[in-house]
Amino acid sequence: MTGRETVLVVDDDGQIRRSLHTIVRGDCYDVLEASSGEEALKALSDFEVDAVLLDLGLPDREGLDLVPMIRQLTTAAVLVLSARDAVDEKVTALSLGADDYIVKPFIAEELLARIRTGLRHRLNAQSTRTKVVVEELEIDLVNHRVVKADKELRLTWNEYSVLSELAKHRGQVITYGQLMQYVRNREIEHRLNRLHSIVRNLRQKIERDPDRPSIVINELGVGYSLSG
């Protein structure tokens, strides 16, 4: 079970973008696409992105110039994908803030492994706590496990996605709209009653008294928060 992280694919070659989209989507990530530097910056301003796959040969900007701009907008893991294999290119990209440099061509399994590593490093960099404990509930954000009173819970994809997002921002109210981005099944993501149903089912599993929840708190008309 994993959360639904979002990967932004930045490449001006439509065929390569589609290929990367298929590979990344197949490993259960959400995927956004951009064909230029400007499109990439706009996507990062409009959406919460967890990892960026960045080609250096873009039509409107040099990819290396884009790395520090991305760093100003997001803490997402930045993985450079390039046919350029010169050592100085790699050193420059990493010095500017890229997390990894992958030389084309590459195999899909290697790319996915690099993405997972980048996401783990991102999570560890965001917080020294990789486990969130609330009452008798323990949420392991690295290994994607939820334990209640020493017993591992079996959560659905949607339940874990919502819970893990709340855990990452413990004590903060996450709006309904933000949480609905983490609900699997795009055609229903804007239906608020679907989100409420997921939370009700989640509470049945994690709360001592689901009718009087003390872990997942509803801020009426706004969103949900994880008890701080």
C-alpha positions in Angstrom: 0.0 0.0 0.0 1.4 3.4 -0.9 0.2 7.0 -1.0 -0.5 8.7 -4.3 2.5 10.9 -5.0 2.4 13.1 -8.1 5.3 13.2 -10.6 5.7 16.0 -13.1 7.3 14.9 -16.4 9.0 17.8 -18.3 10.1 17.0 -21.8 9.5 18.7 -25.1 9.3 15.4 -27.0 5.7 14.2 -27.0 6.6 10.5 -27.6 9.1 10.5 -24.7 6.6 12.2 -22.4 3.9 9.6 -23.2 6.4 6.8 -22.6 7.5 8.3 -19.2 3.8 8.8 -18.4 3.0 5.2 -19.0 6.0 4.0 -17.0 5.4 6.2 -14.0 1.6 5.8 -14.0 2.1 2.0 -14.1 3.9 2.3 -10.7 0.8 3.9 -9.2 1.8 7.6 -9.3 -0.3 10.4 -10.6 1.4 12.1 -13.6 1.4 15.7 -14.8 3.1 16.7 -18.1 4.9 19.8 -19.3 6.5 20.4 -22.7 8.5 23.5 -21.8 10.0 25.3 -18.9 7.2 27.8 -18.6 4.6 25.0 -18.5 6.6 23.2 -15.8 6.8 26.4 -13.6 3.1 26.9 -14.0 2.3 23.3 -13.1 4.5 23.6 -10.0 2.6 26.8 -9.0 -0.8 25.2 -9.5 -0.3 21.7 -8.2 1.4 19.9 -5.3 4.1 17.8 -6.9 6.3 15.3 -5.2 8.9 14.6 -7.9 10.0 16.2 -11.2 11.5 14.3 -14.1 13.3 17.1 -15.9 14.8 16.9 -19.4 17.6 19.5 -20.0 16.9 20.1 -23.7 13.8 22.3 -23.5 12.8 24.7 -26.2 12.4 27.9 -24.1 14.9 27.5 -21.3 18.1 25.7 -20.5 17.2 22.9 -18.2 20.0 23.6 -15.8 18.7 27.2 -15.4 15.3 25.7 -14.5 16.6 23.7 -11.5 17.1 26.6 -9.0 13.7 28.0 -10.2 12.0 24.7 -9.4 13.8 24.7 -6.0 12.2 28.1 -5.2 8.7 26.7 -5.8 8.8 23.2 -4.3 10.6 20.7 -2.1 9.8 18.0 -4.7 12.6 15.6 -5.6 14.2 16.8 -8.9 15.5 14.0 -11.2 17.3 15.2 -14.3 16.9 13.0 -17.4 19.4 13.8 -20.1 21.4 12.3 -22.9 24.3 14.5 -21.8 26.7 12.3 -19.8 29.6 14.7 -19.2 30.7 14.8 -15.6 30.6 18.6 -15.4 26.9 18.6 -16.5 26.1 16.1 -13.7 28.1 18.1 -11.1 26.4 21.4 -12.1 22.9 19.9 -12.0 23.5 18.4 -8.5 25.1 21.6 -7.3 22.1 23.6 -8.4 19.8 21.5 -6.4 18.9 18.4 -8.4 18.6 15.2 -6.4 19.7 12.8 -9.1 21.0 12.7 -12.7 19.9 9.9 -14.9 21.5 9.4 -18.3 19.4 8.4 -21.3 18.7 5.7 -22.4 17.7 4.0 -19.1 15.5 1.1 -18.2 12.2 1.6 -16.6 13.0 -0.4 -13.5 16.0 1.9 -12.8 14.0 5.0 -13.3 11.3 3.9 -10.9 13.9 2.9 -8.3 15.5 6.3 -8.5 12.1 8.0 -8.1 11.3 6.0 -5.0 14.7 6.8 -3.6 14.2 10.5 -4.3 10.8 10.5 -2.6 12.2 8.8 0.5 15.0 11.4 0.7 12.4 14.2 0.2 10.3 12.8 3.1 13.3 12.4 5.4 14.4 16.0 4.5 11.0 17.4 5.3 10.9 16.0 8.8 13.2 14.0 11.1 10.0 12.2 12.1 9.0 9.5 9.7 6.4 8.1 12.1 3.4 10.0 13.5 1.8 8.7 16.7 -1.6 9.8 17.8 -3.1 8.1 20.8 -2.7 4.4 20.2 -2.3 4.9 16.4 1.1 4.9 14.7 1.5 6.0 11.0 4.7 5.0 9.3 5.1 7.4 6.4 8.2 5.7 5.0 7.0 2.1 5.0 3.3 3.0 4.5 2.0 1.1 7.5 -0.6 2.0 10.0 -0.6 0.2 13.4 -3.3 0.5 16.1 -2.5 -1.0 19.5 0.3 -3.1 18.0 -2.0 -4.5 15.3 -1.4 -3.5 11.7 -4.5 -2.1 10.0 -5.7 -2.9 6.5 -6.6 0.4 4.9 -7.9 0.9 1.4 -5.8 3.0 -1.0 -8.0 6.0 -0.5 -8.1 5.7 3.2 -4.3 5.6 3.5 -3.9 8.4 1.0 -6.1 10.7 3.0 -4.6 9.7 6.4 -1.0 10.0 5.3 -1.6 13.5 3.8 -3.1 14.6 7.1 -0.2 13.0 9.0 2.4 14.9 6.9 0.7 18.1 8.0 -0.4 17.2 11.5 -2.2 19.9 13.3 -3.0 21.8 10.1 -6.4 21.9 8.4 -6.2 20.4 4.9 -9.1 21.6 2.8 -11.6 19.3 1.2 -10.4 20.3 -2.2 -6.8 19.5 -1.4 -7.7 16.1 0.1 -9.9 15.2 -2.9 -6.7 15.3 -5.0 -5.6 12.2 -3.1 -8.8 10.2 -3.7 -8.3 7.6 -6.4 -10.7 7.6 -9.3 -10.5 10.9 -11.1 -14.1 11.0 -12.3 -15.4 11.3 -8.7 -12.6 13.5 -7.2 -14.9 16.5 -7.0 -17.7 14.8 -5.2 -17.4 15.9 -1.6 -19.7 13.1 -0.3 -17.2 10.5 -1.6 -14.4 12.1 0.6 -16.7 12.2 3.6 -17.5 8.5 3.1 -13.8 7.6 2.9 -13.2 9.5 6.2 -16.2 7.7 7.9 -14.8 4.3 6.9 -11.3 5.4 8.0 -12.6 6.5 11.4 -14.3 3.1 11.9 -10.8 1.6 11.8 -8.6 4.1 13.6 -10.8 5.8 16.2 -11.7 4.5 19.7 -15.2 5.9 19.3 -15.9 6.6 15.6 -19.1 8.6 16.6 -16.9 10.9 18.7 -13.7 11.1 16.7 -10.5 12.4 18.4 -7.9 11.7 15.7 -9.3 12.9 12.4 -11.1 16.2 13.1 -13.6 17.8 10.8 -13.3 21.6 10.5 -16.9 22.1 9.3 -17.1 23.6 5.9 -13.3 23.7 5.5 -11.6 20.4 5.7 -10.0 17.9 8.0 -7.0 17.8 10.3 -5.1 15.2 12.3 -5.1 15.8 16.0 -2.0 17.7 17.0 
